[in-house]
Amino acid sequence: MKPEDLTRQFVEHLNARDAEGLAALYEPDAVIAFPPGQVTTGREAIQALYEKLVASDPPQAEYEEPLTTLIAGDLALTATPGRAQVVRRQSDGTWLRILDRPDFTK
């Protein structure tokens, strides 16, 4: 698994209306800058946030090609034109988001 794989997984879970799957992409104490102008902290709160989002039946998300990923040890900065995130390598080799800043001004 590569850090930028989280982008594809996010789109897949969002389009499947899978709030639990979306939350599973985050570390337990992750922070997301969402809803706009606010901060949501912790996987449980993030899952509740995504449960509300998917219940609103958003349009199908489209995959955005990742920009260059920067990796330093077990940390990586990944981005697309609409999102920047810091992810950390887990002991099993997977990556999870620890900081996430979606851009909803597009």
C-alpha positions in Angstrom: 0.0 0.0 0.0 1.2 3.5 -0.8 0.1 6.7 1.0 -1.7 8.0 -2.1 -3.9 4.8 -2.1 -6.0 6.5 0.6 -7.4 8.9 -2.0 -8.8 6.0 -4.1 -10.1 4.2 -0.9 -11.8 7.4 0.2 -13.7 7.8 -3.0 -14.7 4.1 -3.0 -16.1 4.3 0.6 -17.8 7.7 -0.1 -19.5 6.4 -3.2 -20.6 3.3 -1.3 -22.0 5.5 1.4 -19.8 3.7 3.9 -19.2 6.0 6.8 -17.5 3.3 8.9 -15.1 2.6 6.0 -14.3 6.3 5.7 -13.6 6.6 9.4 -11.3 3.5 9.2 -9.0 5.5 7.0 -8.1 7.7 10.0 -6.0 7.1 13.1 -8.0 7.1 16.4 -6.9 10.7 17.3 -6.9 12.1 13.7 -8.0 15.7 13.0 -10.0 16.8 10.0 -10.8 20.4 9.1 -14.4 19.7 8.4 -17.2 20.9 8.3 -15.9 24.1 6.7 -14.6 26.5 9.4 -14.6 23.8 12.1 -12.3 21.0 13.3 -13.4 17.4 14.1 -11.1 15.3 16.2 -11.1 11.5 16.8 -12.2 8.6 14.7 -15.6 8.3 16.4 -16.4 12.0 15.8 -15.2 11.6 12.2 -17.4 8.6 11.6 -20.4 10.6 13.0 -19.5 13.4 10.7 -19.4 11.1 7.7 -22.6 9.4 8.7 -24.4 12.8 8.4 -22.6 13.4 5.1 -23.6 10.1 3.5 -27.1 10.4 4.8 -27.5 13.6 2.8 -26.9 11.6 -0.4 -24.1 13.6 -1.9 -23.3 13.2 -5.6 -20.9 10.5 -6.6 -17.3 11.6 -6.0 -14.8 11.5 -8.7 -11.2 10.2 -8.2 -8.6 13.0 -8.3 -5.1 12.0 -9.4 -2.7 12.5 -6.5 0.0 15.2 -6.6 3.5 14.3 -5.7 3.7 12.5 -2.4 6.4 13.5 0.1 7.6 10.7 2.4 9.9 11.1 5.5 10.2 7.9 7.4 6.7 6.9 8.6 5.1 10.2 7.7 3.8 11.3 4.3 2.2 14.4 2.9 -0.3 13.5 0.2 -2.5 15.9 -1.8 -4.9 16.2 -4.7 -6.2 19.5 -6.1 -9.0 19.3 -3.5 -7.4 17.8 -0.4 -4.1 17.8 1.6 -3.4 15.2 4.2 -0.7 13.9 6.5 -0.6 10.1 6.9 1.4 7.8 9.0 2.6 4.3 8.3 1.1 1.7 10.6 3.0 -1.3 12.0 1.3 -3.5 9.4 2.6 -1.3 6.6 -0.7 0.4 5.8 -1.2 4.1 6.0 -3.8 6.1 7.9 -4.7 9.8 7.9 -3.7 11.8 11.0 -4.4 15.3 9.6 -6.9 16.0 6.8 -7.8 19.3 5.1 -10.4 19.0 2.4 -11.0 22.0 0.2 -14.7 22.6 -0.5 -14.3 25.9 -2.2 -13.8 24.3 -5.6 
